[in-house]
Amino acid sequence: MIKYYNKLMLEFSKILMTAFNEQDFVEKLNTLFKEFIGINNINFFVLDYNTGMFRDFVRDWIYIENKEQQKAAFDIFNTFEKNTDNFILNGKEFSLTSEETKIEEIEKNGSFDVNYMYLPLYSPDRVFGFIEVQYQNINQEIVIDKEFFHFIQILIVNISNSINNQIIKKHMAEGLNFYDAMKNIAKIIENQYELEYIIPQIGEMIDRFISSHLIYIFLKEDEKYKLIWPSNCNNTEIINMIENNEQDDTIKISKDNRIGIFPIKGEGDKLGVLVAYSTIGKLSTADIEYLVELTKQSGITIQRANVYSEVLKHATMDALTGLNNRRQFEIRLRQETSQSIRKNTDLCCIMLDIDFFKKVNDTYGHAAGDCVLKGVAEIITKTIREYDIACRYGGEEFFILLPMTKISEAYAVAQRLRANIESTKIDIRDAKVKGIPYLQVTGSIGVNEFHHEQTPEDFYQCADKALYSSKINGRNRVTLYSEELENKTDKE
């Protein structure tokens, strides 16, 4: 039997060295013990001292919800706090070290159809959880004797050390992820100043950091709070808590500790609230501390964005892409159409829209979407001439003015631009999407020629109609504006 246990310990040691995460660790243990001992299943439950609830070590969800189950779990836990040399079999307590333990009594208590054994998880300074072992028929080669108890003791110590180390690593990783989230929220305004782009990015960053909670962001508009991210909130308790505390700028936690309302403040003003709803139980003390700091940083970022957006109203460049912004587009459009009429020169324009851009944001996140916008802007800049005028029209739409250009030439430029976008692998490594360093997208394009009887608005709106035709006819194509297209668009 000693050789049998030695073999079992050797295989267990391999698991300790090769398991790369919690789930892998438990799955390999289950496989090992099913094969060698006949155990059906092993679960590991760790006490979260912040919430006073037990979490499944692998799935990280709350194990105990109703009071009876909670009491039973704490009864087991309290037994091990008194003596870590004990184990529990089918509700009866036995010692792993006592010479008086009767093997016959153990075997008698192990004669149920389904048997449960509970073993302690502990570190040098405290008990932090327990192991639940479920089995029906222990392997007949196993004899419940002193050697068996000795093996179990070694097993408990090694499993406890392994799990405790992984818990420590997880806490350290949470700390690093927290500082990354803080830094990334602060960095958003390096590329974006519009709240419609900033708020989803903030929401996604906090949501990734605290993945077990639902995050909502409400901003203040006309003394009321409007949900900005995500698109809906069906939790009436959240809505009621916000409405009842509209004038209050302190943190509010619901009675069951599942909902936290955190005020987003600017320079003395309450800009809105960030809401966290725990899907797994109570908000822990650590959760609340993290959310307080993340909300503070979000408030600073939103306040700066508001200030910068006012400044940018008078600027000419789009902060993200480096192209002309919407305001500059309107100025240059009027300048170039006036010059075309005055000098009787050709003028064309291109309207471009990135296909399925919303899907990029939804699938890979807004940071990846920003990388795609910058990448397409770079392709536009490299494709057109120096004196052509490229603008970010808004969102994922771009507008290009082509002075002294005939419609056939403009069409050739548009086709070249479409092909360049389709064939380019856009670098999204800055977005840190796991396993995806590059994305490829396509663009739909509309082209129009300026006629002197047209207004500047008619000129670009006709290109927009051609763009719409490209999108409804399959995307990733170029369409020239024509009267036939105008008539078809009017009918639709």
CORNOR-V503064 format. One record per backbone hydrogen bond with DSSP energy under -1.0 kcal/mol. CO is the residue of the C=O (numbers start at 0). NH is the residue of the N-H. If there is no record, write none. Layout:
BEGIN
CO&NH + CO&NH
END
This chain:
BEGIN
0&4 + 1&5 + 2&6 + 3&7 + 4&8 + 5&9 + 6&10 + 7&11 + 8&12 + 9&13 + 10&14 + 11&15 + 12&16 + 13&17 + 14&18 + 20&24 + 21&25 + 22&26 + 23&27 + 24&28 + 25&29 + 26&30 + 27&31 + 28&32 + 29&33 + 30&34 + 31&35 + 32&36 + 32&37 + 32&38 + 36&138 + 40&133 + 42&131 + 43&56 + 44&129 + 45&54 + 47&51 + 52&47 + 53&62 + 54&45 + 55&59 + 60&55 + 65&69 + 66&70 + 67&71 + 68&72 + 69&73 + 70&74 + 71&75 + 72&76 + 73&77 + 74&78 + 75&79 + 76&80 + 77&81 + 78&82 + 82&85 + 84&95 + 86&93 + 87&117 + 88&91 + 91&88 + 93&86 + 101&105 + 102&106 + 103&107 + 104&108 + 107&110 + 114&134 + 115&89 + 116&132 + 117&87 + 118&130 + 120&127 + 120&128 + 125&122 + 127&46 + 128&120 + 129&44 + 130&118 + 131&42 + 132&116 + 133&39 + 133&40 + 134&114 + 138&141 + 142&144 + 144&148 + 145&149 + 146&150 + 147&151 + 148&152 + 149&153 + 150&154 + 151&155 + 152&156 + 153&157 + 154&158 + 155&159 + 156&160 + 157&161 + 158&162 + 159&163 + 160&164 + 161&165 + 162&166 + 163&167 + 164&168 + 165&169 + 166&170 + 167&171 + 168&172 + 169&173 + 170&174 + 171&175 + 172&176 + 173&177 + 174&178 + 175&179 + 176&180 + 177&181 + 178&182 + 179&183 + 180&184 + 181&185 + 182&186 + 186&189 + 187&190 + 187&191 + 193&196 + 193&197 + 194&198 + 196&200 + 197&201 + 198&202 + 199&203 + 200&204 + 201&205 + 202&206 + 203&207 + 204&208 + 205&209 + 209&212 + 211&278 + 213&276 + 215&274 + 216&227 + 216&228 + 217&272 + 218&225 + 220&223 + 223&220 + 225&218 + 228&216 + 234&238 + 235&239 + 236&240 + 237&241 + 238&242 + 239&243 + 251&260 + 253&256 + 256&282 + 257&277 + 258&253 + 259&275 + 260&251 + 261&273 + 263&270 + 263&271 + 265&267 + 268&265 + 270&219 + 271&263 + 272&217 + 273&261 + 274&215 + 275&259 + 276&213 + 283&287 + 284&288 + 285&289 + 286&290 + 287&291 + 288&292 + 289&293 + 290&294 + 291&295 + 292&296 + 293&297 + 294&298 + 295&299 + 296&300 + 297&301 + 298&302 + 299&303 + 300&304 + 301&305 + 302&306 + 303&307 + 304&308 + 305&309 + 306&310 + 307&311 + 310&313 + 311&314 + 315&324 + 317&321 + 322&317 + 323&391 + 324&328 + 325&329 + 326&330 + 327&331 + 328&332 + 329&333 + 330&334 + 331&335 + 332&336 + 333&337 + 334&338 + 335&339 + 336&340 + 337&341 + 338&342 + 339&344 + 345&403 + 346&449 + 347&401 + 348&447 + 349&399 + 350&445 + 351&397 + 352&443 + 353&356 + 355&359 + 356&360 + 357&361 + 358&362 + 359&363 + 360&364 + 364&368 + 365&369 + 366&370 + 367&371 + 368&372 + 369&373 + 370&374 + 371&375 + 372&376 + 373&377 + 374&378 + 375&379 + 376&380 + 377&381 + 378&382 + 379&383 + 388&400 + 389&323 + 390&398 + 393&396 + 395&353 + 396&392 + 396&393 + 397&351 + 398&390 + 399&349 + 400&388 + 401&347 + 405&409 + 406&410 + 407&411 + 408&412 + 409&413 + 410&414 + 411&415 + 412&416 + 413&417 + 414&418 + 415&419 + 416&420 + 417&421 + 418&422 + 425&438 + 427&430 + 428&431 + 432&435 + 436&427 + 438&425 + 441&354 + 443&352 + 444&478 + 445&350 + 446&480 + 447&348 + 450&453 + 454&458 + 455&459 + 456&460 + 457&461 + 458&462 + 459&463 + 460&464 + 461&465 + 462&466 + 463&467 + 464&468 + 465&469 + 466&470 + 467&471 + 468&472 + 469&474 + 470&473 + 476&444 + 478&446 + 481&485 + 482&486 + 483&487 + 484&488 + 485&489 + 486&490 + 487&491
END
